[in-house]
């Protein structure tokens, strides 16, 4: 079993099993669901305090676009979690590449959001934590997806292999290894 790095994009997936990747996809799905929920709550708070911020419509559009994007990612994670155990396909690699590439593009939009709304004064500075949270929730989840570039590389080596195939192969290798150890012990 492998452990993901605390640094976005730094997890090494070399030799990682399909089962471990499957578990990571479940975790990405869970964090995506959480982020969508958080952004919806922040959206409601923003609407309730719209007179306290400049460019309310711009901030609201950023939240709505982010929720929409994460919702599409959530759909893809759900599909990948369902399909990958049956066998890794090229379409799975393409889907992961699309999520990764789109999240990198949205990360640049987050940087612009920070410049336009975090690094400037607000009409009501007591709303600073709200605007900061909108940025942080979105950006943290996007950075969480950086490891997908490494997953993509690993899945390329696993095209056509299912979780059952992998478990059977590993069981056979362990069995063969134990037989070899017994032969050496007897020699």
matplotlib code that plots the C-alpha trace (Angstrom):
import matplotlib.pyplot as plt

x = [0.0, 1.4, 0.9, 0.3, 2.8, 1.7, 3.1, 0.8, 2.1, 4.9, 3.5, 5.5, 3.1, 5.8, 4.8, 1.6, -1.3, -4.6, -6.3, -4.2, -5.0, -8.7, -8.5, -6.9, -9.7, -12.3, -10.4, -10.4, -14.2, -14.7, -12.7, -14.4, -17.8, -16.6, -15.3, -18.6, -20.5, -18.2, -18.4, -22.2, -22.2, -19.7, -21.9, -24.9, -22.8, -21.6, -25.1, -26.2, -23.4, -23.2, -23.3, -20.0, -17.8, -16.8, -17.4, -20.0, -21.0, -17.3, -16.9, -20.2, -19.3, -16.0, -17.8, -20.4, -17.8, -15.8, -18.8, -19.7, -16.1, -15.8, -19.2, -18.0, -14.9, -17.1, -19.0, -15.7, -14.3, -17.5, -17.2, -13.5, -14.2, -16.8, -14.9, -11.2, -11.6, -12.9, -9.8, -7.8, -8.7, -7.1, -10.2, -9.5, -6.1, -7.6, -10.2, -7.5, -5.4, -8.4, -9.1, -5.5, -5.1, -8.4, -7.5, -4.2, -6.0, -8.4, -5.5, -4.4, -7.9, -7.5, -4.3, -6.2, -9.0, -6.4, -5.0, -8.4, -10.1, -7.7, -4.9, -7.3, -9.4, -13.0, -15.9, -16.4, -13.1, -15.1, -15.9, -12.2, -12.4, -15.3, -13.3, -10.2, -12.1, -13.6, -10.0, -8.5, -11.2, -10.9, -7.2, -6.5, -8.7, -7.0, -3.6, -4.9, -5.4, -1.7, -0.9, -3.2, -0.4, 1.5, -1.5, -1.9, 1.7, 1.2, -2.1, -0.4, 1.5, -1.7, -3.9, -5.9, -5.3, -8.1, -7.9, -8.6, -5.9, -3.4, -4.3, -4.1, -0.7, 0.6, -0.7, 1.1, 4.3, 4.2, 3.4, 6.3, 8.6, 7.7, 8.4, 11.8, 12.6, 11.8, 14.0, 16.9, 16.4, 16.5, 19.7]
y = [0.0, 3.4, 6.8, 10.0, 12.9, 15.9, 18.0, 18.3, 16.4, 14.7, 11.2, 8.5, 6.0, 3.7, 0.2, 1.2, -1.3, -0.7, -1.2, 1.6, 3.9, 2.9, 3.9, 7.3, 7.9, 7.3, 9.8, 12.4, 11.8, 12.3, 15.6, 16.8, 16.2, 18.1, 21.0, 21.3, 21.4, 24.0, 26.2, 26.1, 27.2, 30.0, 31.0, 31.4, 33.5, 35.7, 36.3, 37.2, 39.8, 40.9, 44.6, 44.2, 43.2, 44.9, 43.0, 40.6, 39.2, 38.3, 36.5, 34.7, 33.7, 32.3, 30.2, 29.0, 28.1, 26.2, 24.3, 23.3, 22.2, 20.2, 18.6, 17.4, 16.0, 14.3, 12.6, 11.4, 10.1, 8.2, 6.6, 5.8, 4.2, 2.0, 1.1, 0.7, -2.5, -4.2, -3.2, -0.1, 1.4, 4.2, 6.3, 6.2, 7.7, 10.4, 11.2, 11.6, 13.7, 16.0, 16.5, 17.2, 19.6, 21.4, 21.8, 23.3, 25.9, 26.7, 27.1, 30.0, 31.5, 31.1, 33.1, 35.8, 35.6, 36.1, 39.1, 40.7, 40.0, 38.8, 41.3, 44.3, 46.0, 45.0, 47.3, 45.4, 43.9, 41.6, 39.6, 38.9, 35.3, 34.6, 35.7, 33.9, 30.7, 30.8, 31.0, 28.5, 25.8, 26.0, 26.2, 23.5, 21.0, 21.9, 21.3, 18.0, 16.9, 17.5, 13.8, 12.8, 13.5, 10.7, 8.4, 8.9, 7.7, 4.6, 3.7, 3.7, 0.6, -1.1, -0.8, -4.0, -5.2, -5.5, -5.6, -9.3, -9.9, -8.0, -9.9, -13.2, -12.3, -11.1, -14.3, -16.4, -14.4, -14.8, -18.5, -19.0, -17.0, -19.2, -22.3, -20.9, -20.1, -23.7, -25.1, -22.9, -23.9, -27.6, -27.1]
z = [0.0, -0.9, 0.7, -1.1, -0.6, 1.3, -1.7, -4.7, -7.7, -5.7, -5.2, -7.0, -8.5, -9.9, -9.2, -7.4, -7.8, -9.5, -6.1, -4.6, -7.5, -7.1, -3.4, -4.3, -6.9, -4.1, -2.0, -4.8, -5.2, -1.5, -1.4, -4.5, -3.0, 0.2, -1.9, -3.8, -0.5, 1.0, -2.1, -2.1, 1.6, 0.8, -2.2, 0.1, 2.6, -0.3, -1.5, 2.0, 2.2, -1.5, -0.5, 1.4, -1.6, -4.7, -7.9, -6.4, -9.8, -10.6, -7.3, -7.7, -11.2, -10.0, -7.4, -9.9, -12.4, -9.8, -8.6, -12.2, -12.9, -9.7, -10.4, -13.8, -12.1, -9.6, -12.4, -14.0, -10.7, -10.1, -13.6, -13.1, -9.7, -11.4, -14.5, -13.6, -11.5, -14.6, -16.6, -17.3, -20.6, -22.7, -22.1, -18.4, -19.0, -21.2, -18.6, -15.9, -18.2, -18.9, -15.2, -14.5, -17.5, -16.7, -13.0, -14.0, -16.2, -13.4, -11.0, -13.1, -12.8, -9.0, -9.1, -10.9, -8.4, -5.6, -7.4, -8.1, -4.8, -2.0, -2.5, -2.6, 0.0, 0.5, 1.2, 4.4, 5.7, 8.1, 5.0, 4.4, 5.8, 3.4, 0.3, 1.6, 2.1, -1.4, -2.8, -0.4, -0.8, -4.6, -4.8, -2.3, -4.2, -7.5, -6.0, -4.7, -8.3, -9.3, -8.5, -11.4, -13.8, -12.1, -12.0, -15.7, -16.3, -14.1, -15.8, -19.2, -18.0, -16.8, -19.9, -20.3, -16.7, -14.2, -10.4, -10.4, -13.0, -10.9, -7.7, -9.5, -10.9, -7.5, -5.9, -8.5, -8.1, -4.3, -4.7, -7.1, -4.9, -1.9, -4.0, -5.0, -1.4, -0.4, -3.2, -2.0, 1.6, 0.7, -1.4]

ax = plt.figure().add_subplot(projection="3d")
ax.plot(x, y, z, "-o")
ax.set_aspect("equal")
plt.show()
